Amino acid sequence: MNYKVGDVVLWSRGTGRGYYGVVLETEMRPGLPASPPWKWVKVKFTVPLPPELQDGWFRCDHLNCIHGHHEMYRIQTAMSESEKMKAK
């Protein structure tokens, strides 16, 4: 994924709660020997964080880029469909 400064992202490890933030910077960092470099993203979070998670640099594999209007449309569509199903 190509992260750009100003992108809205969701940080999560898959099973826990997600945290929203904004990309401040990106950079490539060396990986382990015999593996490609990793893209790292500096994030300013916009929601309260637990003590073990602070603003800073995160590897791209824990971030999802959120495309605001498109995501809101998809969520609204799913919510409408859910209400239709509940009404049956």
Secondary structure, 3 states (H helix, E strand, C coil): CCCCCCCEEEECCCCCCCEEEEEEEEEEECCCCCCCCEEEEEEEECCCCCCCCCCEEEEHHHEEEECHHHHHHHHHHHHHHHHHHHHC
